[in-house]
Every structure is written in structure tokens, then in C-alpha cells.
Amino acid sequence: MLKKPRRSPFTAETIAIGSELLVGGRSDSNSLFIAELLGTLGIEVRFKSVVGDDQADMVQVLKTAASRAGVVVMTGGLGPTVDDLTREAIAEATGRRLARRKEALDGMTARLAQWGRTPNKGQLRQAMIPSRATVIPNPVGSAPGFWVSWKGATVVSLPGVPREMEAMMTQSVLPLLTAQLAQSKGRRPQPITRLVFHTWGLPEAEVDARLSGLMPKGAPIDLGLLASPMGVLVSLTTRPGGKRVKADPLPRLAGQVRSRLGEWLFAEGRETMEDVVGRLLAERKLTVAVAESCTGGLIGHRLTQVPGSSAYVDRGAICYSNQSKSDMLGVPAELIAKHGAVSREVAASMAKGIRERAGVSVGLSVTGIAGPGGATETKPVGLVYVGLDGGAGDVITREFRFHGDRQVIKQRSSQAALDLLRRWVLDRGGL
């Protein structure tokens, strides 16, 4: 007979609601944010469930979660459409009656008024809240959330839109749980700390080899590696319920990770490659212009996602055809004819052309074969060249051979280009 999981106020389960999460097209990213935030309170997420838009299934999953976790955080199913059934499922499971709540209706009406709208019949359903539940205001969207205490568990229901969920978790749910845990009996566990390190340019096996032997025997910390098109993520996570030690080994281990990964480590925490590149350019008062072929504007998009990027991003050109490379960047037609559009020579000429036309500190270019067609015997799908021109003969080109589908190759190409720019700024841009 299986042993029933022990429930405590310091364990949690997340439930992501939506049939689209089961049939493809969307992935659940909310649970990662929730787990990280709960970890700051010492609450360990022990289970994660995904359930479709079926009320009976939702009721069953909720009952199971409440039987084994002290905190249950549900996301999704609070919208105005007929398949948004989270309210009804929680009401059925807990035996609470749904009723329209003034604070929920007022908050939703005020938000819609800011957008120049009034609630329709479907949106009025969003103000239906189970009895004895506490409304959680939505500071950025229209759908209110709520929480209810049931059978010793705190059940929290939030919208599935990440931006709304994150604001509500941070502003309302975290203070709620902090207050509850302060009143709980027993010793409160240490916060779960997770340090994240982002690398680019090394395969996962090489990262693993560099970190071999890092973890001392018995250390209450887990080492994790996760490969993606944007590189290999390394994490150090304190183990829930780990023994208290006199000296916290986390700072020393983090220092070892930085030392062993060296130049391949480009960011920590939530920082992205474009964040790092933008910060470096801004600090050194440098400007950049980008000429893109196979990435189709992805590099420019990523750079301009960073607030304040107008201080260092001048312009971007999507030069997809051979003719556009000549017309917009001045790449000689004979150069393309001799070496091909996907070549070191053309990448260098593209970078020089965009730098000279923009009058910026550095020009960055990318040209490649994203696939699935367009390959030749000598130039396979995934062959990419990145070019950089800093003026006065300061020219760099790099060849890459990426694998994956079209989207992955574009992502990797953009990451490679931004990393080359990062390295140039660090090595030469400050001179």
C-alpha cells in the first residue's frame, strides 16, 4: 500500500487549467514563477498538475491537491467564456455557493472603464466568487482572483495570463501566505534559494564536464543543467528541509561556477543576453546598427525589447534577398556571386555597410540557411555567418553550424550574434 503524502503548510501544488495546455500550442510557464516565489517563503512545490476545461476533472484534481499540499495555486479558467469553469469547479469541490461580489465587480468595472469598455454578460461572470472566499484584486487585468481556506489547505485561484498572475502573486498572495506562515506551529523552514547562471557557446556535456566534482558530498544544494536554443542554464538550488550548516556553502559554490564557466557565462538570474549587451553598450556610450538576413529582424526585436535601448540602437535592416544586400548595404554583387550570400565575406560586407550608413560605433550582421530548404552540398541547413565591423579594420566573422528546425536556428543565430557583440564590447568596445 502506497504511503499517503504528508501535508504541511510548507508544501504546495500548482494546477494549470486549460485544454490548450494539453493539446499543444501553449506551454505552462506560470508554475515556474509560482514555485520560485513560494520558495522564498520556504514553501516547496511538491506537485504540478495540468487539467483541461472539464469541470469534473478540475474538481478531482483540486480534491487530490488539497489532500496532499498545504497551499494550492490554480491558474487559468477565470475568463468570461463558457469554457472558463474554475469558479464553478472550486464551488462544487468545496460546497460553496457562487455569488456576485461587489468588490470583484467594482474592480473589474473600473479596469474596463480605463480601457473605454463596459462589462458584457460574459464578463459579469467573472465577479461570481465562492462564499467565504477572499477576493484578490487584479492590478493589471479585468479578471479578479480569490482564495479560500478549505480542509486545512489554502486554495488560491488566479488568472492564467502570466502578467496578471505575476502581479497578483507578488502583491497579494505572497503577503497573505507570509502572514499565515507566521502563525503556523513548528519550525519554519529556510527559504529555498535558487541561483541561475546562463551560458552560451558550450554544449551541455562540456558544461557538465567543467562543473564535475563541484558539489561536496552531503551539501544541501542541488546542481541542475538545462539546455535550450539560448544556451545551457546552470542552477544551484538549496534543498528543502536540508540540514542547517554553520557556513552557507552557496556563495562559495556560486564563485566556483563563475570561475569554471569563465567567458562562457554571460548572465545570472533573470538577465538575458540582450539585457547584458544593452547594459554594456550604454555604459560605454556605444551605438549599434544591425543587418539581418536569416534572422529576419529577430536581433533588432530582442535589442529593442530592453527599456532604454534607444540610447544605443540606431537602426536595423532586413536584407533577405541578394538584391537588398547590394541596394541597402552596398554589398558588391560580384562578392555575392563569387562567395554566395551565406559566406564570411558577405557577412563582413553587410556589417561594414550598415555601420557606415548608420554612422554608429559597430555594425552587426547575420546571414545563413535557416531551412528546411536552401541547402547545397557545401552549405547545409544551419550554416550561419555572423559579422561585426567596428571600423578602422576591426572586422570579425564567425561561422556556426546549428541544428534544429527553422525557429531554433533563428534563435541560435540571434544569440550567437549578440554574444559576439557582447564579447567585442568587453574586449574592444571600451578602448
Protein Blocks (a to p, Z undefined) as FASTA:
>chain_A
ZZdddddfkbccdddedfklmngoiacfklmmmmmmmmmnopacfbdcdddfbfklmmmm
mmmmmmmpfbdcdeejiafbfklcklmmmmmmnopacdddfklmmmmmmmmmmnopacdf
klmmmmpccehiacdddfkbmbdcddddeehiacddddfblklmmmmmmmmmmmmmmmmm
mmpgcjddddddddddddehiafklmmmmmgoklcghiacdcdddddfkbccddddddeh
iacdfbdcklmmmmmmmmmnmmmlmbghjbcfklmmmmmmmmnopacddddfklnommmm
mmmmpghklmmpmbdcddfbfmlmmmmnopafklmmmnopadfklmmmmmmmmmmmnopa
bdcdddddebjnhiafklcghiacddddeejhiacddddddeddfklmmmmmmmmmmmmm
mmmmmmmmmZZ
